[in-house]
Amino acid sequence: MLILTRKVGESITIGEGVCVTVLAVKGGQIRLGIEAPKDVAVRRTELGERIERKGDDGND
């Protein structure tokens, strides 16, 4: 895992066309802005895990 330190207003670029910017830091929360091409899915991890659990009916 690559660990980077950024300040409000600073960004990182991931691959081609994905840019993550730190918009705000308040208390224990960080607000991020994410710019990505429409063909790149951007999801919160906990939502993806929930979707996977709902889709798993246990029938293999």
Buried (B, 14 or more C-beta within 10 A) or exposed (E): EEEEEBEEEEEEEEEEEBEBBBEEEEEEEEEEEEEBEEEEEEEEEEEEEEEEEEEEEEEE
